């Protein structure tokens, strides 16, 4: 069981470069989300999706794009990287229905913007 | 407004002793779930325990238990018989109901260090 798989694990970018963080899950979960983790701030929601073809903004969406063409994949795009986007990024998934559903997390991507 | 508040940035606990991690939350949604996650130094997020807003009993999972006081809007995590492997960051999180699209909100976390 792979669960939630994130690639890459580490990445260094220069300011202005673009890149895509990949996220895939094999649990047939409808709900997928992206978070960023910064020291002292916990995890903050960037974007989320309640199913294929449906995405919405979270708490800190600026500078990031997402799409959900399949149930399995939920990539996060940085169009023009900025130093403020240096962070650890987590993808998570769960069944949509019910506030009782725990989200399952990938191992994270550590991103540095120079 | 902050939905989840964890007031203890860091705590030390002696091995084999119990430790309580505080968590208060804020929501007007009658249906919500409270979760605790552990993040060891390796970085992954590990789900520990869940408490539903309608649950009458406090949740327990092995050495983890949740002291749920609904009227006070608190959901404190108790780790009994601490082990060195319990040293980690612990996050309290809340998942609200359909009116909030089941989004998950996190507190800032509490770092626990277990001393031998």
Interface residues (C-beta under 8 A of the other chain):
Chain A: X31 X33 X35 X40 X41 X42 X43 X44 X45 X48 X50 X56 X58 X88 X90 X92 X94 X96 X97 X98 X99 X100 X101 X102 X103 X104 X105 X107 X108 X110
Chain B: X4 X9 X31 X32 X33 X35 X37 X43 X44 X45 X47 X50 X52 X53 X91 X93 X95 X96 X97 X101 X102 X103 X104 X105 X106 X107 X108 X109
